[in-house]
């Protein structure tokens, strides 16, 4: 949106969108008035006490300069930008404003019409083969009407058009590398496919949809807590490593930082066909863009050759070195433009008209342990020094209480050069074994401002969910459950099957029998395991199994701290303590992925939150490659065919977005009256019974109710629920609630008289609730989708919620959602069963497993609440082995839930175990 559509606030020096102008202006005026009042007080004190009053700390403390939650940005000194403080609502990380040029009037070019592009796009997305494409083209010709004519004759015309459009995004190049192998007379040749990384970055910088989101300077962030600014980190440009990179650049230089991920994947079901894609993302873009698919997200930038094992050579050190040499020569070709631009930099005029001098670097390498060993050219798990990041001895991998010297590229290069100077093979090996290195030139040494050992990052997906949990903790836990007999195995399986449902939480069948599955399923299993086994693996029946369960609980807490989207010094310190507590119980376990936990919070301090380098977004990109291999190739020269489809889809996405921009621009241009800020959303219309679409919009924008049912009288409601004590005297209790609630909210009673709803008055039931809430982790808005439905997919589902009351936050279960007309107002209300009864002394098991126990009030004590009192959804699971009114709050669902439950622990006076 162009600058002419924003307004400038002279009070805070910010450009504000028209839709939020009124609210913002009132807020700024209020703050300005407060500052003026404070200044009057200061002036009065100065006049009364004289100049000495200026130095009195009481006056300084009495006049706050900043408001609660203000955000301060301190830029790298070389940027020349002064520190800025933003109000929380106006905080936005963006490049300088620029005038968005009018979109291309024919964004579908080189296609001859929009119709032809859209037909070709559908064929590409669905994956039509040549015969199916020709048939559809013939059908389109038979029914073609209107202004646009279809000029395609067959699939070749469409293929040619995609090739003509391919220049929009940097294309793949194919080259051949030659590598000698000991014993062979000639050289072995391998194909390498790659995109030019500088040209790809330039494509994104020239994209008007992406450019406003770029960050060009390292900066530090802090948030005002009422007393002081508290530092926090999230994105890569807010932490140490990128700050250090920019400190090494010449004056005016800007870092352009890549995140690279490489991993072999099976293309066929049985693994006979494999691919080795390389993915790239730009750290200068925010996570929301960088970790998505499509524009500005992950791009396939290379396809590495896979050296097939030969029985004659397989397993020999020379063969292993040869495979690593092929990898690094191929990789060096892929990053060649990045390496050259890292040395000299590259000038580029950006869309805001500013010439910038960019220096490329590799900030983060995201990979599993096997690939990390290849990237760092260390000798792997069986070497004397297996860690690719530090020099920890193989026998001390379990001991996380010690810190070891970090590896550096400079030191590794010095060792390699020294080894090459040795006269004999034995002397070279003796020197190389001291740091478990291979005598190979590392491709990353050619990239300035990049240390391969420093760029390697903790792989949250493979090290935790697909490593520590799936291959170690879960395997051992399964053994202990099985030893207790079939009845206990069945009990655990049933607990998983009956576990309350939650959005995107999977419930695998016969979970104790699960051995091989992907990391995301293992992650879901780990989130539920404590609540499904706490009454099976007890200290009495299985002491070792119970001890393992305590280890699992500590692992889950460590995993939740590692997953936080925003970190402060406190959360990093708490996370480190959790790692120490976890590994202290695992002294007999000595393997690299346990040791790698020691680097989790070092990486967070250096590169930001783990989602910046989690391999999960990249692993998800393997899926389409496998589909294309199966459905769109002839199983020969598959790399070229797969990469062509990938490129065409990127081009189609780019053209589609340009057409959307053109449509939006045309609509704005034709609308002479501009945007109607008071227009109602189409989503505000009511939807018929059974639908999940959103109904009436609550004024707070916090909650919205949906799945509207037919109106019912109070008499019919009480009759329909006469077996449920929650509905006893439903109407009378509602009258009492409203007569108290409305005056407390400064809402006048109709005609100034107490409310007396009659039995034939009606209310409207709803069975769906969408709750927007602010996360305690990153202060962004997220959404819970809650059900209050007696027949949701043939079973009842009544979700739990956090509720804000005058006495604090409590938990409760939804019983009935409805809207009630009172005078001219329509109130959105909920009948909720509170879970705030006293639980008595805390059991030892709850302490050791750090479980938060809550107890339901008798059903007859169900209460009415405004739906605006609901903070967010919650997930509770019944304590099947104890009091049927007792439930545990599941705090492993997401990071926000983890912090909320931690707060409730603290409010309840539960001691911190770590």
C-alpha positions in Angstrom: 0.0 0.0 0.0 1.5 3.3 -1.0 2.3 6.2 1.3 -0.7 8.2 0.3 -2.8 5.6 2.1 -1.1 6.2 5.5 -1.3 9.1 7.9 1.6 10.6 9.8 1.3 11.0 13.6 3.4 14.0 14.7 3.2 12.9 18.3 5.1 9.6 17.9 6.6 10.2 14.4 5.0 7.1 13.0 3.1 6.3 9.8 -0.2 4.8 10.7 -2.7 2.9 8.5 -6.1 4.6 8.1 -8.0 1.7 9.7 -6.2 2.1 13.0 -5.7 5.9 13.0 -8.4 6.9 15.4 -7.4 4.4 18.1 -3.7 5.2 17.7 -4.3 9.0 17.8 -6.3 8.8 21.0 -3.6 6.7 22.6 -0.9 9.1 21.6 -2.9 12.1 22.8 -3.4 10.4 26.2 0.3 9.6 26.5 1.2 13.2 25.5 -1.2 14.6 28.1 0.3 12.4 30.8 3.8 13.5 29.9 2.7 17.1 30.1 1.2 16.6 33.5 4.4 14.9 34.7 6.4 17.8 33.4 4.2 20.3 35.3 5.0 18.3 38.5 8.7 18.4 37.8 8.6 22.2 37.1 6.7 22.7 40.4 9.3 20.7 42.3 12.2 22.6 40.6 10.6 26.0 41.5 9.9 25.0 45.1 13.2 23.3 45.9 15.6 25.0 43.5 18.2 23.5 41.2 19.2 20.8 43.8 15.9 19.0 43.2 17.1 18.0 39.8 19.5 15.5 41.3 17.1 13.9 43.7 16.5 10.2 42.7 12.9 10.4 44.0 11.9 12.9 41.3 13.6 10.8 38.6 11.6 7.7 39.7 8.4 9.6 40.0 8.4 10.6 36.4 8.6 7.6 34.1 10.0 8.2 30.8 8.6 5.1 29.2 5.4 3.2 29.3 4.8 -0.4 30.2 5.8 -2.8 27.3 7.5 -0.2 25.2 10.0 -1.8 22.8 13.5 -0.4 22.4 15.7 -1.1 19.3 19.4 -0.5 19.5 21.0 -0.8 16.1 24.6 -1.8 15.2 26.9 1.2 15.4 27.9 0.8 11.8 24.3 1.3 10.7 24.3 4.9 11.7 20.8 4.6 13.1 20.0 5.9 16.5 18.2 3.8 19.1 14.4 4.0 18.9 11.6 3.3 21.4 8.2 2.3 20.1 5.0 1.8 21.9 4.1 -1.8 22.0 1.1 -1.4 19.6 3.3 0.5 17.0 6.3 -1.7 17.1 7.2 -3.0 13.7 10.5 -4.2 12.2 10.7 -3.1 8.6 12.9 -1.5 6.0 12.5 2.2 5.0 9.2 3.1 3.5 9.2 3.2 -0.3 6.7 4.0 -3.0 5.2 0.8 -4.4 5.1 1.1 -8.2 1.9 0.4 -10.0 1.7 -3.3 -10.9 2.2 -4.6 -14.4 -1.0 -4.2 -16.5 -0.4 -7.7 -17.9 1.0 -9.7 -15.0 0.2 -13.0 -16.7 2.9 -12.4 -19.4 4.4 -14.2 -21.3 1.1 -16.1 -21.3 -1.2 -14.5 -23.9 -4.1 -14.1 -21.5 -5.1 -14.5 -17.9 -7.3 -17.4 -19.0 -4.4 -19.3 -20.5 -2.2 -18.8 -17.4 -5.0 -20.0 -15.0 -5.6 -23.1 -17.1 -1.9 -23.8 -17.3 -1.5 -23.2 -13.5 -4.2 -25.7 -12.7 -2.6 -28.3 -15.0 0.7 -27.7 -13.3 -0.7 -27.9 -9.7 -2.7 -31.1 -10.4 0.1 -32.7 -12.3 -1.6 -33.5 -15.7 0.5 -35.8 -17.9 0.8 -34.9 -21.6 -2.2 -36.9 -22.8 -4.5 -35.4 -20.1 -3.2 -31.9 -20.9 -4.0 -32.4 -24.6 -7.5 -33.6 -23.8 -8.3 -30.7 -21.5 -7.0 -28.2 -24.1 -9.4 -29.7 -26.7 -12.3 -29.4 -24.3 -11.4 -25.8 -23.5 -11.5 -25.0 -27.2 -14.9 -26.5 -27.6 -16.4 -24.4 -24.8 -14.4 -21.2 -25.2 -16.5 -18.0 -25.2 -15.9 -14.4 -24.3 -13.1 -11.9 -25.0 -10.1 -14.2 -24.1 -9.2 -16.8 -26.7 -7.4 -20.0 -26.0 -4.3 -20.3 -28.2 -2.9 -23.5 -26.7 -2.9 -26.4 -29.1 -1.3 -29.1 -27.0 1.0 -29.8 -24.0 4.1 -28.6 -25.9 2.6 -25.1 -26.2 2.1 -25.0 -22.4 5.6 -26.4 -21.7 7.1 -23.7 -24.0 5.1 -21.0 -22.2 6.4 -22.1 -18.8 9.9 -22.1 -20.1 9.4 -18.6 -21.5 8.2 -17.5 -18.0 11.1 -19.2 -16.2 13.3 -16.0 -16.3 11.1 -14.5 -13.5 13.0 -16.5 -10.9 16.6 -17.5 -11.0 16.8 -20.8 -12.9 18.8 -23.9 -12.2 22.2 -24.5 -13.8 23.7 -28.0 -14.4 27.4 -28.6 -14.2 29.7 -31.6 -14.0 32.4 -32.0 -11.4 35.3 -34.4 -11.7 36.9 -36.0 -8.7 39.8 -38.5 -8.6 39.7 -41.7 -6.6 42.7 -43.7 -5.5 43.2 -46.7 -7.8 41.3 -45.3 -10.7 43.1 -44.2 -13.8 40.6 -41.5 -14.8 38.3 -39.0 -13.0 34.8 -39.8 -11.8 32.2 -37.3 -12.9 29.0 -36.2 -11.1 26.2 -33.9 -12.1 25.5 -30.9 -9.8 22.3 -28.7 -10.2 22.2 -25.3 -8.5 20.7 -21.8 -8.5 22.9 -18.8 -8.2 22.5 -17.7 -4.6 23.3 -14.1 -5.2 20.8 -13.8 -8.1 18.1 -15.6 -5.9 18.7 -13.1 -3.1 18.5 -10.2 -5.6 15.1 -11.6 -6.9 13.8 -11.4 -3.3 15.2 -7.9 -2.7 13.6 -6.6 -5.9 10.2 -8.1 -4.9 7.9 -5.3 -3.7 5.9 -7.8 -1.6 9.0 -8.9 0.3 11.2 -5.9 0.5 9.3 -4.1 3.3 10.0 -7.1 5.5 13.8 -7.2 5.1 16.1 -6.4 7.9 19.5 -5.0 6.9 21.2 -4.2 10.3 21.9 -6.2 13.4 20.0 -4.8 16.4 19.2 -5.6 20.0 15.7 -5.6 21.4 14.4 -4.9 24.9 11.0 -4.5 26.5 10.1 -2.1 29.3 8.7 -4.0 32.3 7.8 -0.9 34.3 11.3 -0.6 35.9 13.9 -1.3 33.3 14.3 -2.6 29.8 14.6 -6.4 29.6 16.5 -7.8 26.7 14.9 -10.5 24.5 16.0 -12.4 21.4 14.0 -14.0 18.6 15.1 -13.5 15.0 18.6 -14.1 13.8 19.3 -10.4 13.4 18.7 -9.7 17.1 21.5 -11.9 18.5 25.2 -12.2 18.8 26.5 -13.9 15.6 25.0 -11.5 13.1 26.2 -8.6 15.3 29.7 -10.0 15.1 29.5 -10.4 11.3 28.4 -6.8 10.8 31.2 -5.7 13.1 33.7 -7.2 10.6 32.2 -5.6 7.5 33.7 -2.4 6.0 31.8 0.8 6.8 28.4 0.8 5.1 28.4 -3.0 4.5 25.2 -4.9 5.1 25.1 -8.6 5.9 22.9 -10.8 3.7 22.7 -14.0 5.6 21.7 -17.4 4.4 20.3 -20.4 6.3 21.2 -23.6 4.5 19.8 -27.1 4.9 20.9 -30.4 3.2 19.6 -33.9 3.8 19.3 -37.1 1.7 15.7 -38.3 1.3 14.1 -41.4 -0.1 12.1 -40.6 -3.2 10.6 -44.0 -3.7 8.7 -46.0 -1.1 11.4 -48.6 -0.7 14.3 -46.2 -0.8 15.8 -47.5 -4.0 15.7 -43.9 -5.4 17.1 -41.1 -3.4 17.6 -37.4 -3.7 19.9 -34.9 -2.0 18.3 -31.5 -2.2 19.8 -28.3 -0.7 17.3 -25.7 0.7 18.1 -22.1 1.4 16.3 -19.3 3.3 17.3 -15.7 4.0 17.8 -14.8 7.6 17.1 -11.2 6.8 13.4 -12.0 6.5 11.1 -12.6 9.5 10.3 -16.2 10.6 6.7 -15.9 9.5 7.8 -15.5 5.9 11.1 -17.4 6.0 9.7 -20.6 7.4 6.7 -20.8 5.0 6.6 -22.4 1.6 6.6 -20.2 -1.5 7.6 -16.6 -2.0 10.3 -15.6 0.5 10.3 -19.0 2.1 12.4 -22.1 1.5 13.8 -22.6 -2.0 15.4 -25.6 -3.5 18.8 -24.2 -4.5 20.8 -27.3 -5.2 20.8 -31.0 -5.9 23.9 -32.8 -4.6 25.1 -36.1 -6.2 24.9 -39.3 -4.3 27.9 -41.6 -4.5 26.6 -45.1 -4.7 28.4 -47.6 -2.5 30.6 -50.2 -4.2 31.3 -53.5 -2.6 35.0 -53.3 -3.5 35.5 -50.1 -1.7 32.6 -49.6 0.7 33.7 -49.0 4.3 37.3 -48.3 3.5 38.7 -44.9 4.8 39.7 -43.9 1.3 36.2 -44.5 0.0 34.7 -42.4 2.9 37.1 -39.6 2.1 36.2 -39.8 -1.5 32.5 -39.5 -0.8 33.2 -36.5 1.5 35.4 -34.9 -1.3 32.6 -35.3 -3.8 30.2 -33.6 -1.3 32.4 -30.6 -0.7 33.4 -30.1 -4.3 29.7 -30.1 -5.3 28.8 -27.8 -2.4 31.6 -25.5 -3.3 30.1 -25.1 -6.8 26.6 -24.4 -5.4 27.8 -21.7 -3.1 30.4 -20.3 -5.5 28.6 -17.0 -6.1 27.9 -16.6 -2.4 31.6 -17.2 -1.6 32.8 -14.5 -4.1 30.2 -12.0 -2.9 31.2 -12.6 0.7 34.8 -11.4 -0.1 34.1 -8.3 -2.2 30.4 -7.6 -1.5 27.9 -6.6 -4.1 26.1 -3.2 -4.6 22.4 -3.2 -5.4 19.9 -0.4 -5.7 16.9 -1.4 -3.5 13.3 -0.6 -4.1 13.5 2.4 -1.7 16.1 4.0 -4.0 19.0 3.3 -1.6 22.2 1.7 -2.9 23.3 -0.9 -0.5 26.6 -2.8 -0.3 25.7 -6.4 0.6 28.1 -9.1 1.9 26.8 -12.6 1.7 27.5 -15.1 4.5 26.2 -18.4 5.8 24.8 -17.7 9.3 23.1 -21.0 10.0 23.6 -24.6 8.8 20.6 -26.7 9.7 21.2 -30.5 9.5 21.0 -33.8 11.3 24.1 -35.2 13.1 25.2 -37.2 10.0 25.2 -34.2 7.7 26.8 -32.0 10.4 29.7 -34.4 10.5 30.0 -34.2 6.7 29.7 -30.4 6.7 32.4 -30.0 9.3 34.5 -32.9 7.9 34.7 -34.5 11.4 34.9 -38.3 11.7 31.6 -38.9 13.2 30.1 -40.8 16.1 32.9 -43.4 16.5 35.8 -40.9 16.6 37.6 -39.8 19.7 36.1 -36.3 19.3 32.7 -36.9 17.8 31.1 -33.5 18.3 31.3 -31.2 15.2 31.0 -28.1 17.4 33.3 -28.7 20.4 36.2 -30.9 21.4 34.4 -33.1 23.9 36.1 -36.6 24.4 33.9 -39.5 23.3 33.8 -41.0 26.8 32.5 -37.8 28.3 29.5 -37.1 26.1 27.2 -37.7 29.1 28.8 -35.0 31.2 27.1 -31.7 30.4 28.4 -30.0 33.5 31.7 -29.3 31.8 32.3 -27.0 28.9 34.9 -27.8 26.2 36.9 -25.7 23.8 34.9 -24.8 20.7 36.1 -25.8 17.2 36.8 -23.0 14.7 37.3 -23.1 11.0 40.6 -21.3 11.4 42.0 -23.9 13.7 40.7 -26.8 11.6 42.3 -25.3 8.5 45.6 -24.9 10.3 45.5 -28.6 11.3 44.7 -29.7 7.7 47.6 -27.6 6.4 49.9 -29.0 9.0 48.9 -32.5 8.2 49.6 -32.0 4.5 53.1 -31.0 5.4 53.8 -34.3 7.0 55.9 -36.8 5.1 54.1 -40.1 5.8 50.5 -41.2 6.0 50.9 -42.3 9.6 52.1 -38.9 10.7 49.2 -37.2 8.9 46.7 -39.6 10.6 48.2 -39.1 14.0 47.8 -35.3 13.7 44.3 -35.5 12.2 43.0 -37.8 14.9 43.8 -35.2 17.6 40.7 -33.3 16.4 39.0 -36.1 14.4 39.3 -34.3 11.1 39.5 -35.5 7.5 42.3 -34.4 5.1 39.9 -32.6 2.7 39.4 -29.0 1.7 36.2 -27.7 3.4 33.9 -25.8 1.0 32.8 -23.4 3.7 36.4 -22.1 4.2 35.9 -20.0 1.0 33.0 -18.1 2.5 34.1 -15.0 4.5 32.6 -14.2 7.9 31.5 -17.9 8.1 32.8 -20.5 10.6 31.3 -23.9 9.7 31.5 -25.1 13.3 29.8 -21.9 14.6 27.1 -22.0 11.9 26.1 -25.6 12.7 23.0 -25.4 14.9 21.0 -27.6 17.3 18.5 -29.7 15.3 15.4 -29.5 17.4 13.6 -32.0 15.2 16.2 -34.7 14.8 18.1 -34.3 18.1 15.1 -34.1 20.3 11.9 -35.6 18.8 13.7 -37.9 16.3 16.7 -38.7 18.5 16.7 -38.4 22.3 13.0 -39.2 22.5 12.2 -41.6 19.7 15.4 -43.7 19.7 16.2 -43.7 23.4 13.7 -42.6 26.0 10.7 -44.0 24.1 12.3 -47.3 23.4 13.2 -47.8 27.0 9.8 -46.7 28.2 8.1 -49.2 25.9 10.2 -52.0 27.4 9.2 -51.1 31.0 5.5 -51.0 30.1 5.7 -54.3 28.2 7.3 -56.0 31.2 4.3 -55.2 33.3 2.1 -57.4 31.1 -0.6 -57.1 28.5 -3.1 -55.5 30.8 -0.9 -52.5 31.4 0.0 -52.2 27.7 -3.8 -52.2 26.9 -4.3 -49.6 29.6 -1.7 -47.2 28.1 -3.1 -47.7 24.6 -6.6 -47.0 25.9 -5.4 -43.8 27.7 -4.0 -42.5 24.4 -7.2 -43.4 22.6 -9.3 -41.6 25.2 -7.0 -38.6 25.5 -9.1 -35.4 25.1 -8.9 -34.0 21.6 -6.9 -30.9 20.7 -6.4 -29.2 17.4 -3.4 -30.7 15.5 -2.7 -33.2 18.2 -2.6 -36.7 16.8 -3.6 -39.9 18.7 -1.8 -42.9 17.3 -3.5 -46.3 17.7 -1.8 -49.0 19.8 0.9 -46.6 20.8 3.1 -49.0 22.7 3.6 -50.9 19.5 4.8 -47.8 17.6 8.4 -48.2 16.6 9.0 -46.3 13.4 7.2 -43.1 12.5 8.1 -39.6 11.6 9.4 -37.1 14.2 6.2 -35.0 14.3 4.2 -38.1 15.5 6.8 -38.9 18.1 6.6 -35.3 19.3 2.8 -35.7 19.8 3.4 -39.0 21.7 5.9 -37.4 24.0 3.4 -34.6 24.8 0.9 -37.1 26.1 3.1 -39.8 27.6 3.3 -38.6 31.2 -0.5 -38.3 31.5 -1.0 -41.7 30.0 1.5 -43.7 32.1 1.8 -41.9 35.4 -0.5 -44.5 37.0 1.1 -47.4 35.2 4.8 -46.8 35.7 4.5 -46.2 39.5 7.3 -46.1 42.0 5.8 -49.2 43.7 5.1 -51.4 40.6 8.1 -50.4 38.5 10.8 -48.3 40.3 13.1 -48.1 37.2 10.2 -47.3 34.9 9.1 -44.5 37.3 12.6 -43.1 37.4 12.6 -43.1 33.6 9.3 -41.2 33.7 10.9 -38.5 35.8 13.7 -38.3 33.2 11.1 -38.0 30.5 9.4 -35.1 32.4 12.7 -33.3 32.5 13.3 -33.9 28.8 9.9 -32.4 28.1 10.6 -29.3 30.1 13.9 -28.9 28.3 12.2 -29.4 25.0 9.6 -26.7 25.8 12.2 -24.2 26.9 14.1 -24.9 23.7 11.0 -24.3 21.6 10.2 -20.9 23.1 9.7 -18.4 20.2 11.2 -15.5 22.3 13.9 -15.8 24.9 15.0 -13.5 27.8 18.1 -14.0 30.0 15.8 -15.7 32.5 14.3 -18.3 30.2 17.8 -19.1 28.8 19.1 -19.6 32.4 16.1 -21.7 33.3 16.6 -23.8 30.2 20.2 -24.4 31.0 19.3 -25.5 34.5 16.7 -28.0 33.0 19.4 -29.4 30.7 21.7 -30.0 33.7 18.9 -31.6 35.8 18.0 -33.9 32.9 21.5 -35.0 32.0 22.4 -35.5 35.7 19.9 -38.3 35.8 21.2 -39.8 32.5 24.8 -40.6 33.6 24.9 -44.0 32.1 23.8 -42.7 28.7 26.8 -41.7 26.5 26.0 -40.7 22.9 26.3 -37.5 20.8 22.6 -36.4 20.8 22.6 -36.3 24.6 25.7 -34.1 24.5 24.2 -31.8 21.8 21.7 -30.6 24.4 24.6 -28.6 26.0 24.6 -26.4 22.8 20.9 -25.6 22.7 21.0 -22.4 24.6 24.4 -21.4 23.3 22.8 -21.5 19.9 19.8 -19.5 21.1 22.1 -16.7 22.4 24.1 -16.7 19.1 21.3 -17.3 16.5 18.0 -16.7 18.2 15.0 -19.0 18.8 15.4 -22.7 17.6 12.7 -22.2 15.0 15.3 -20.2 13.1 17.2 -23.4 12.4 14.8 -26.2 13.1 14.9 -28.7 10.3 11.2 -29.4 10.4 10.1 -26.7 7.8 12.8 -28.2 5.5 11.8 -31.8 6.1 8.3 -30.9 5.1 9.6 -29.7 1.7 10.7 -33.3 1.0 7.0 -34.4 0.5 6.3 -32.6 -2.8 9.6 -33.8 -4.2 8.6 -37.4 -3.6 5.2 -36.8 -5.2 6.8 -35.3 -8.2 9.2 -38.2 -8.5 6.3 -40.7 -8.4 3.8 -38.8 -10.6 5.7 -36.5 -12.9 8.9 -38.3 -13.9 9.8 -41.2 -16.1 12.2 -42.3 -13.4 15.2 -41.4 -15.5 17.3 -38.3 -14.9 14.9 -37.5 -12.2 16.8 -34.5 -10.8 16.3 -32.4 -13.9 12.6 -33.3 -14.1 11.9 -32.6 -10.4 13.7 -29.3 -10.4 11.9 -28.2 -13.5 8.5 -28.8 -11.8 9.7 -27.0 -8.7 10.8 -24.0 -10.7 7.6 -23.8 -12.8 5.5 -23.9 -9.6 7.6 -21.0 -8.2 7.0 -19.1 -11.4 3.3 -19.8 -11.2 3.1 -18.6 -7.6 4.9 -15.4 -8.6 2.6 -14.7 -11.5 -0.5 -15.6 -9.4 0.6 -13.1 -6.7 1.2 -10.4 -9.4 -2.3 -10.9 -10.7 -3.7 -10.6 -7.2 -1.8 -7.4 -6.7 -3.1 -6.1 -10.1 -6.7 -7.0 -9.1 -6.4 -5.2 -5.8 -4.8 -2.2 -7.4 -7.6 -2.0 -10.0 -10.2 -2.3 -7.4 -8.7 0.5 -5.3 -8.4 2.7 -8.4 -12.0 2.2 -9.4 -13.3 2.8 -6.0 -13.5 6.6 -5.9 -14.9 6.6 -2.4 -12.0 4.7 -1.0 -12.2 2.0 1.6 -15.3 2.0 3.9 -13.8 1.6 7.3 -17.2 1.1 8.8 -18.2 -1.8 6.5 -19.2 -5.0 8.2 -17.3 -8.2 7.6 -19.0 -10.7 5.5 -18.1 -13.2 8.2 -20.3 -11.5 10.7 -23.5 -13.0 9.2 -25.0 -15.9 11.0 -24.6 -19.4 9.7 -27.2 -22.1 10.0 -27.2 -24.9 12.5 -24.3 -27.3 12.5 -21.9 -24.9 10.6 -18.5 -24.0 12.1 -18.4 -20.6 10.4 -18.2 -17.7 12.8 -21.4 -15.9 13.9 -21.9 -12.7 15.8 -18.7 -10.7 16.4 -18.0 -9.9 20.0 -17.1 -6.2 20.3 -13.8 -7.0 21.9 -12.5 -9.0 18.8 -11.4 -11.5 21.5 -14.0 -14.2 21.1 -16.4 -15.1 18.3 -19.1 -17.8 18.5 -20.2 -20.1 15.8 -22.2 -23.2 14.9 -25.5 -21.4 15.7 -28.5 -23.6 16.7 -32.2 -22.8 16.6 -33.5 -20.5 19.4 -34.9 -22.2 22.4 -37.0 -21.2 25.4 -35.7 -21.5 28.9 -38.4 -24.1 29.5 -37.3 -26.2 26.6 -33.6 -25.9 27.7 -34.3 -27.0 31.3 -36.4 -29.9 30.0 -33.8 -31.1 27.5 -31.1 -31.0 30.2 -33.2 -32.1 33.2 -30.7 -35.0 33.9 -27.8 -32.5 34.1 -27.6 -30.8 37.5 -25.7 -27.9 35.9 -29.0 -26.8 34.3 -31.1 -26.9 37.5 -32.8 -23.5 37.9 -31.0 -22.4 34.8 -33.3 -19.3 34.3 -33.3 -18.3 37.9 -29.5 -18.5 38.2 -29.2 -16.5 35.0 -31.5 -13.8 36.4 -29.3 -13.5 39.5 -26.1 -13.4 37.5 -27.3 -10.7 35.1 -28.6 -8.5 38.0 -25.1 -8.5 39.4 -23.0 -8.7 36.3 -24.5 -5.8 34.4 -24.2 -3.1 37.1 -20.6 -4.3 37.7 -19.9 -3.7 34.0 -21.5 -0.3 34.1 -24.3 -1.5 31.8 -27.6 0.0 32.9 -30.5 -2.4 33.7 -33.3 -2.1 31.2 -35.7 0.6 32.4 -33.6 0.7 35.6 -35.5 -2.4 36.9 -34.1 -5.8 37.9 -34.1 -8.5 35.2 -36.8 -11.2 35.4 -36.5 -13.5 32.4 -39.6 -15.6 31.8 -39.8 -19.3 31.0 -41.0 -18.6 27.4 -38.2 -16.1 26.7 -35.6 -17.4 24.2 -31.8 -17.7 23.9 -29.7 -18.9 21.0 -27.2 -21.8 21.6 -23.8 -21.9 19.9 -21.5 -24.9 19.8 -18.2 -23.4 18.6 -16.0 -20.7 20.1 -13.0 -19.1 18.5 -10.7 -17.3 21.1 -8.0 -14.9 20.1 -5.3 -14.6 22.8 -2.0 -12.9 23.3 0.8 -15.4 23.8 2.9 -15.0 26.9 5.9 -16.1 24.9 6.1 -13.7 21.9 3.1 -11.4 22.6 1.6 -12.2 19.3 -2.0 -13.2 18.7 -2.9 -16.8 18.3 -6.3 -18.6 18.1 -7.9 -21.5 19.9 -10.9 -23.3 18.3 -13.1 -24.7 21.1 -16.1 -26.9 21.1 -19.1 -27.1 23.3 -20.9 -29.8 21.3 -22.8 -32.9 22.5 -22.4 -34.5 19.0 -19.1 -33.6 17.5 -18.2 -36.3 15.0 -20.5 -38.7 16.9 -19.0 -38.0 20.3 -19.5 -35.3 22.9 -16.8 -32.6 23.2 -16.8 -29.9 25.8 -13.4 -28.1 26.0 -11.7 -26.5 28.9 -10.8 -22.9 29.2 -8.7 -20.4 31.3 -11.1 -17.9 32.9 -10.2 -14.5 34.3 -12.1 -13.8 37.6 -11.9 -11.1 40.3 -9.9 -13.6 42.4 -7.5 -14.6 39.7 -7.3 -17.1 36.8 -9.2 -20.4 37.2 -9.9 -23.3 34.9 -13.3 -24.5 33.8 -15.1 -26.7 31.3 -17.6 -25.3 28.8 -21.2 -26.6 29.4 -23.4 -24.3 27.3 -22.7 -21.3 25.0 -25.5 -19.0 24.2 -26.6 -15.4 23.4 -29.3 -13.7 25.3 -31.1 -10.4 24.5 -31.3 -8.0 27.4 -33.1 -4.8 26.4 -31.3 -3.5 23.3 -28.1 -5.5 24.0 -27.2 -9.0 23.0 -24.9 -10.7 25.5 -22.6 -13.6 24.7 -22.5 -15.9 27.8 -21.2 -19.3 28.8 -22.3 -21.7 31.5 -19.0 -23.2 32.8 -18.2 -25.9 35.3 -15.4 -24.4 37.5 -12.3 -26.5 38.3 -11.1 -24.5 41.3 -11.9 -26.7 44.3 -9.2 -27.2 46.9 -6.9 -30.2 46.0 -5.4 -30.7 49.5 -1.8 -31.6 50.1 0.3 -32.1 46.9 1.1 -35.8 46.3 4.7 -36.8 46.0 4.2 -38.0 42.4 2.8 -34.6 41.4 6.0 -33.0 42.8 8.4 -35.3 41.1 6.6 -35.2 37.7 5.8 -31.5 38.1 2.1 -32.0 37.5 -0.5 -29.3 38.1 -3.6 -30.9 39.6 -6.9 -29.2 39.7 -10.2 -30.4 41.1 -13.7 -29.9 39.7 -16.4 -28.3 41.8 -19.7 -30.2 42.2 -21.6 -30.0 38.9 -24.4 -28.1 40.7 -21.9 -25.2 41.2 -21.7 -24.4 37.5 -21.5 -20.7 36.9 -22.3 -18.1 34.2 -19.5 -16.1 32.7 -19.2 -13.6 29.9 -17.4 -15.2 27.1 -15.1 -12.2 27.2 -13.8 -13.6 30.5 -12.3 -16.5 28.7 -8.5 -16.1 28.2 -7.8 -19.1 26.0 -8.5 -22.8 25.7 -6.9 -25.4 27.9 -6.4 -29.2 27.8 -7.1 -31.3 30.9 -6.9 -35.0 31.4 -8.5 -36.9 34.2 -6.5 -38.6 36.9 -7.8 -42.1 36.2 -6.1 -43.6 39.1 -7.4 -41.2 41.8 -10.3 -38.9 42.6 -12.6 -38.8 39.6 -12.9 -35.0 40.2 -9.2 -34.5 39.8 -7.6 -33.5 36.5 -4.1 -32.6 35.3 -3.4 -29.6 33.2 -1.5 -30.6 30.1 1.3 -28.0 29.8 3.2 -29.6 26.9 0.7 -28.6 24.1 2.5 -25.4 23.2 4.9 -22.9 24.7 2.2 -20.5 25.8 0.5 -23.2 27.7 3.8 -24.2 29.3 4.4 -20.7 30.6 0.8 -20.3 31.8 0.9 -23.5 33.8 4.3 -22.5 35.2 2.7 -19.2 36.5 0.0 -21.2 38.1 2.6 -23.4 39.8 4.3 -20.3 41.2 1.0 -18.8 42.3 0.2 -22.1 44.1 3.5 -21.9 45.9 4.9 -25.0 44.3 8.7 -25.0 44.6 10.8 -24.9 41.5 12.6 -28.2 41.1 15.5 -27.1 39.0 
